[in-house]
């Protein structure tokens, strides 16, 4: 499906690809992985022709349809359902042709529509939209009524519906909730054509792809299997390369020693010359250098507090006159690790804001330990950063009494080296901004950490570092994330935001995954019923 041969690409003062080659088979599901900033999104732009390589070539089959999801769908007056249906350009063109076709051609057009199963298109579109969180009522709403985040979902839905020969997805779960991520994971398994997915979601990479494409040092290497297989195979390869390199260095030292000893001795000159030639032919094996991932600094509270930290009784909370959540009867203790589940709009962030003390109750009772310190991370903090500030500016404001040396030392502990400390926020990567803020909110050793989508900009190794830090942290945690692996390994209790309240969820993440997929199937049923009715009406006519 896709052949990359000797790809070279230089930009912005660095080399992204250095004679990289790979072959992606037809119908393969490939996870593209690599550290933040290594060039994964750049590769997509090269495949799409938005950037031109400096050498080598990228070859796709003639007439192959390639699609990506890199921006939200425009805010038009067209309904949601019609927008998705229009993504199937062949079906859309046949319907347009049908309106003006001569009578003798109508049967032929209907035959072509039947061949592509056009009658089932509304049901298929409805199933995809339900899986991505849209309601039945949303199907008739014009696109202009949806926010940018929901229009990103529309763009993803349109790409999945159109089923291009090669689908390119760049961090598709970043604008989905956990429910949408679980549905997408299942959907990609069944995708009929080739797909390349840039993702740091370990579960998706283990369950939805059949190979991993690793980008490092300007080279591309394909590994069979999911992410766990990739780590195992790559670790074994690194071990073998290290052993081979050590063996080669020992042989090189032995040959050089012989040359140094006997090069000037006439009786040994021929043997010395032979060994010199052998030394010249030995291709050195480069040392495998793994980039260090800075740990997260999440200091535990120094003084434990008496339980409970928070207790809610018949509480309701919201904005303005209308509550978002009611009937809240929950208790949070110092050793609780709560995973907060629920679709976007169900009230997870409202609950987090209330737990952080930033939102008052409408009614009911809250008992909050008066000495509690809360560290609250949410995505809006990243968006609210002043683009002209530097990490040094930010930490000076947070810790005005610390010395400049202490400021720089603390930023270095956060994983921001000397060169990054004076870099403006607009020139930091998303991962660097997230690292800065995650460490800042935990800097005061809070009794409760509330993390609302903390991993959106972190690569897999940084997510693992965050997991390690959370498991070492000796305080309470409320975690909202679409990263199923992080949720499974951090949360020991699950709460579900649904139907205007938050209640304990009886089950684990596997139970919740089944619950989400069953609900998505049920949500698409109205669309399937409408499609069947339309088909019956057409036959009757």
Buried (B, 14 or more C-beta within 10 A) or exposed (E): BBEBBEBBBBEEEEEBBBEBBBEBEEEBBBBBBBBBBBBBBBBBBBBBEEBEBEEBEBEBEEEBBBBBBBEBBEBEEBBBBBBBBBBBEBBBEBBEBBEEBEEEEEEEBBEBBEEEEBBBBBBBBBBBBBBBBBEBEBBEBBBEEBEEEBBBBBBBBBBBBBBBBBBBBBBBBBBBBBBBBBBBBBBBEEBEBBBBBBBBBBBBBBBBBBBBBBBBEBBBBBBEBBBEBBBEBBEEEEEEBEEEBEEBBEEBEEBEEBBEEBBEEEEBEEBBEEBBEEBEEEEEBEEEEEEEBBBBBBBEBEEEBEBBBBBBEEBBBBEEEEBBBBBBBBEBEBEBBBBBBBBBEBBBBBBBBBBBBEBEBBEBEBEBBEEBEBBBBBBEBBEEBEEEBBBBBBBBEBBEEBEEEEBBEBBBEBBBEEEBBEBBBEEBBBBBBBBBBBBBBBBBBBBBBBBBBBBBBBBBBBBBBBBBBBEEBBBBBBBBBBBBBBBBBBBEEBBBBBEBBBBEBEEEBEEBBEBBBEBBBEBBBBBBEBBBEEBEEEEEE
